[in-house]
């Protein structure tokens, strides 16, 4: 954990370390500074936002986490009262984008660990750091105590529901509803705001579209006879997610079809890789 003043924003690493740690936590301490940083970070790209509590928790204290989508090894941390956290979310326009500790997607903010046990240890350390709590000093009347109990119960329930192998990294790279295709789009399944990781395909072969409109048009045509496609949405495919997806395509020896204009047809993984790199 380092204070923000010791973070080298230009090079995106700890300023005093020649090689940063595997997972870096950067402490944000001021409301107005945190708000300005969020606004600048979102101008650069997508930002994952997490709340250490859940919506029904009545604790007066929480910790907010911010993780740039293409920088899984760095998490910005803001310990704050629940009331100020609510003000920050509204001021930054984060409504509907916050992931809570009782949601499986919350864990993707800590994909730099790629190990669920290490994530749990980090929460234990963070709570001790922010609340100065120790096992021998648990106070049943303290809201900090119940924050810890609720957190570990929520995280524990989530951990038992998932496959731990590369789970966090895979979850972290999934496109969101805000991801912009560079230049390709696909139809991916969403459950509410959460991308399930399922991509619409035909015969096991991936369909890519040259625009959001082309993907949406395909969906509208297909849902007349295929109701299951209604949970799929036009989703941008960027280079970050493509690095994961192409490994799967090569392993499965799957073909890729590009749709959307007169140049529609099949394309090799290498061809698509080149186009994405050229446009990123």
C-alpha positions, 0 to 999 in steps of 0.5 A: 500500500502506498499513498497516491503522492508516491504513485508515478501516474505517468509510468503507472507504477510505484514511484520509488520501486524499480519494479513494482510488486505483483499487486499494488494498492494506492491509497486515495485519502481526500474526497475532492481529489478522489472525485477528480482522479475518477473523472480523469481515469474514466477519460483514459478508459474503463474503470471498475468500481467496487464497494467492500460492503453490499447494498443491504449492509447498514455499516457506517464505514466502507472501502471503495476500490477502483481498478482500470480495466487494462491495468489489473495489477493496480487497485486504488483504494478509498476508505470512507463513510457510507454517506460520503461513498454515496455522495461520491458515486452520485457526483461521479455518475457511478450509479449502476456501475458499482460492484458489491462484495456479495457479487461474483464480479466484485472479485475481478477488481483483484485479478492481479492476484489470480488466487482467491486465497490471496484475495481473502488475505488482502481483505483481512490485511486491508481491514486491519490496516483501516480499522486498526482491528486485531482478532483479540480486539474484536468488539461486537458493538463495533460497525467495523467488526460487522463489516468484516463478518459480512465481508468474509461471509459474502466473499466466502459464498462467492468463492464456493460458486466459482471455478478458481482456475484463472477465474479472476483474470478471465473475469477481469478481461470480459468486455462490459456494456461500455466497452467500445469495439476497435473495430469489431463487435460481438453478441455476448450474454449479459445477466443484468449488468454482468457479462456471463462470458458467453459469446454468440456463435454458429456451429462453434464458430465465432461471429464478429460484426463491423459495427454495433448496429450490424450486431444489433440487426443480427440479433433482431433478425434471429430473436424471431426464431431463437428466443435465447438470443434475447439475453445477448447484447452488442458488445465491443471487442477490444485488444485486451479481451481479444488476447484472451479470446484468440487463445481459445479460438486457436486451441479449439481450431474455431473459425471466425466470420465477419459480418456487416458489409459487402466484405463479409466472410471468414477471416483467420485469427492472425488477420483479425489480430492485425486489424485489432492491433492497428486500431488500438 
